[in-house]
Amino acid sequence: MERDQDQLGRGSTAERVAGVLRRRVTEGDIPPGTRLSEEVVGAALGVSRNTLREAFRLLTHEWLLVHELNRGVFVRTLDGDDVAQLYRLRRLVEGAAVREVAGAPDRVIEEIRASVEEGERAAAEQRRPHVATADLHLHHGIVRLAESPRLADFMLRFHAELRLAFHAMGDLRRFHAPCLIRNRELSAALKARDAQQAELLLSVYLVDAERQLLRAFADREPLSSSG
């Protein structure tokens, strides 16, 4: 975790530690159900136990971690209800953001296009987890069309929870491969400043993605109840 220690910088705080762990979750490095040992994580990041516990508390409030009595701290495992709530929020926030595309800065449009290419390269190189990460980068770019730093920061935290839902798919290629074409189409609509077309493409994308995830969670339920 050397690069994580670099990110902490001088005078590391619980917020910075939480930021490192949040990023690791968002990038798919820490899957749901992972136990976070205070000893192991604290030593890896070079922080005190008190600082780490405060970071765990912050991430628990963000719905990323859960404390289980006499067992420790774990990365949350989501269910179908979580997915439904996450996608309802995505429709509200991202749907509103694309309507702001007419006045959005060119640099945000370019960042969205770069995220599309990032995902396509990752798919071509069989770096499947990075396809999901690129997809989240694109959708964070969509939120930034609204030019609200507070909203963009909120969605960074939200996307970490969303990444936990993606793990239910198992084969991320099956989930994200169709998105590569849709993301290219969505990027083109945004570049053309066509808010109506972009909102339509985004709406269809989100409905289909939610349906796939809910189906995946439903398929997992008998396994979890029997075991």
C-alpha positions in Angstrom: 0.0 0.0 0.0 2.9 2.4 -0.6 0.8 4.6 -3.0 -1.9 4.7 -0.3 0.7 6.1 2.2 1.7 8.7 -0.4 -1.9 9.8 -0.7 -2.1 10.3 3.0 0.7 12.9 2.9 1.7 14.9 5.9 -0.4 15.0 9.0 -2.7 12.2 8.0 -6.2 12.4 9.4 -9.1 10.1 9.7 -10.7 11.8 6.6 -7.6 11.1 4.5 -7.5 7.5 5.7 -11.2 7.1 4.9 -10.4 8.6 1.4 -7.8 5.9 0.8 -10.1 3.1 1.8 -13.0 4.6 -0.2 -10.9 4.8 -3.3 -9.8 1.2 -2.9 -13.5 0.2 -2.7 -14.4 2.3 -5.7 -11.6 0.7 -7.8 -12.9 -2.8 -6.8 -9.8 -3.7 -4.8 -11.8 -4.4 -1.6 -14.9 -6.6 -2.3 -18.0 -6.9 -0.1 -17.6 -9.0 3.0 -13.9 -8.3 3.4 -12.9 -8.0 7.1 -10.7 -5.0 7.7 -8.3 -5.8 10.5 -7.2 -2.8 12.5 -3.7 -4.3 12.9 -3.2 -5.1 9.2 -4.8 -1.9 7.8 -3.2 0.3 10.4 0.3 -1.1 9.8 -0.2 -0.9 6.0 -1.2 2.8 6.1 1.1 3.7 9.0 -1.6 5.3 11.1 -2.7 4.9 14.7 -5.5 2.7 15.9 -7.6 5.7 17.0 -7.2 7.3 13.6 -8.2 4.1 11.9 -11.2 3.6 14.1 -12.4 7.2 13.3 -12.0 6.5 9.6 -14.0 3.3 10.0 -16.7 5.2 11.7 -16.8 7.8 8.9 -17.1 5.0 6.3 -19.8 3.3 8.3 -21.9 6.4 8.1 -21.4 6.3 4.3 -22.8 2.8 4.2 -19.5 1.3 3.1 -18.6 -0.6 6.2 -20.5 -2.4 9.0 -19.4 -3.3 12.5 -20.3 -6.8 13.6 -20.3 -7.4 17.4 -17.4 -9.6 18.5 -16.3 -10.1 14.8 -14.9 -6.7 13.7 -15.4 -4.3 10.8 -16.4 -5.6 7.3 -17.1 -4.1 3.9 -20.9 -4.0 3.5 -22.6 -6.6 1.4 -25.5 -5.0 -0.4 -29.0 -6.4 -1.3 -31.7 -5.8 -3.9 -33.2 -3.0 -1.8 -29.9 -1.2 -1.8 -29.6 -1.4 -5.6 -33.1 0.0 -6.1 -32.3 3.0 -3.8 -28.9 3.6 -5.5 -30.5 3.6 -9.0 -33.3 5.9 -7.9 -30.7 8.4 -6.7 -28.7 8.0 -9.9 -31.8 8.8 -12.0 -32.5 11.9 -10.0 -28.9 13.2 -9.9 -27.5 12.2 -13.3 -30.8 12.9 -15.1 -30.7 16.4 -13.8 -27.0 16.8 -14.6 -27.3 16.0 -18.3 -29.9 18.7 -18.7 -27.1 21.2 -17.8 -24.9 20.1 -20.7 -25.6 23.2 -22.8 -23.6 25.4 -20.5 -21.1 22.8 -19.2 -17.4 23.5 -19.7 -15.6 21.9 -22.6 -13.1 20.3 -20.3 -15.8 18.2 -18.6 -17.1 17.0 -22.0 -13.5 16.0 -22.9 -13.1 14.2 -19.6 -16.2 12.2 -20.3 -14.9 11.3 -23.8 -11.6 10.2 -22.2 -13.4 8.0 -19.7 -15.1 6.2 -22.7 -11.7 5.6 -24.3 -10.3 4.5 -20.9 -13.1 1.8 -20.7 -12.6 0.7 -24.2 -8.8 0.2 -23.7 -9.4 -1.7 -20.5 -11.9 -4.0 -22.3 -9.5 -4.6 -25.2 -6.7 -5.5 -22.7 -9.0 -7.8 -20.7 -8.6 -5.6 -17.6 -12.2 -6.2 -16.6 -12.2 -4.4 -13.1 -10.8 -1.3 -14.8 -13.8 -1.3 -17.2 -16.1 -0.8 -14.3 -13.8 1.9 -12.9 -13.8 3.8 -16.2 -17.6 3.6 -16.3 -17.8 5.2 -12.8 -15.4 7.9 -14.0 -17.7 8.6 -16.9 -20.7 8.9 -14.7 -18.8 11.1 -12.3 -18.1 13.3 -15.3 -21.9 13.5 -16.0 -22.5 14.7 -12.5 -19.8 17.4 -12.9 -21.8 18.8 -15.8 -23.9 20.5 -13.1 -20.8 22.4 -12.0 -21.5 21.8 -8.3 -18.4 20.8 -6.3 -20.5 19.6 -3.4 -22.6 17.4 -5.6 -19.5 16.0 -7.3 -17.9 15.2 -4.0 -21.1 13.5 -2.8 -21.2 11.3 -5.9 -17.6 10.2 -5.4 -18.7 8.7 -2.1 -21.8 7.4 -3.6 -19.9 5.6 -6.4 -18.0 3.6 -3.8 -21.2 2.1 -2.6 -22.3 1.5 -6.2 -19.1 -0.4 -6.9 -20.0 -2.8 -4.1 -23.2 -3.6 -6.0 -21.3 -4.4 -9.2 -19.6 -7.4 -7.5 -22.9 -9.3 -7.6 -22.6 -9.6 -11.3 -19.6 -11.9 -11.1 -18.7 -11.7 -14.8 -18.2 -7.9 -15.2 -17.7 -8.3 -18.9 -21.3 -9.5 -19.3 -22.5 -6.4 -17.4 -20.2 -3.7 -18.8 -19.6 -4.8 -22.4 -22.9 -3.4 -23.7 -22.2 -0.2 -21.8 -19.1 0.5 -23.9 -21.3 1.1 -27.0 -23.9 3.1 -25.0 -21.2 5.2 -23.3 -19.8 6.1 -26.7 -23.3 7.1 -27.9 -23.9 9.1 -24.7 -20.6 10.9 -25.0 -21.4 11.9 -28.6 -24.8 13.3 -27.5 -23.1 15.3 -24.8 -20.4 16.6 -27.1 -23.2 17.7 -29.4 -24.8 19.5 -26.4 -28.0 17.5 -27.2 -29.5 17.3 -23.7 -32.7 15.6 -24.8 -30.9 12.7 -26.5 -28.4 12.4 -23.7 -31.1 12.2 -21.1 -32.9 9.5 -23.1 -29.8 7.4 -23.6 -28.9 7.8 -19.9 -32.4 6.8 -18.8 -32.4 3.6 -20.9 -28.9 2.8 -19.7 -29.8 3.1 -16.0 -33.0 1.1 -16.3 -31.2 -1.8 -18.0 -28.3 -1.7 -15.6 -30.7 -1.7 -12.6 -32.6 -4.6 -14.0 -29.5 -6.7 -14.5 -28.2 -6.1 -11.0 -31.6 -6.8 -9.4 -31.7 -10.1 -11.3 -28.2 -11.0 -10.2 -29.1 -10.2 -6.5 -32.3 -12.3 -6.8 -30.3 -15.2 -8.2 -28.0 -15.1 -5.2 -30.7 -15.1 -2.5 -31.4 -18.8 -2.4 -27.6 -19.5 -2.1 -27.2 -17.1 0.8 -30.3 -18.4 2.7 -29.2 -22.0 2.4 -25.7 -21.5 3.6 
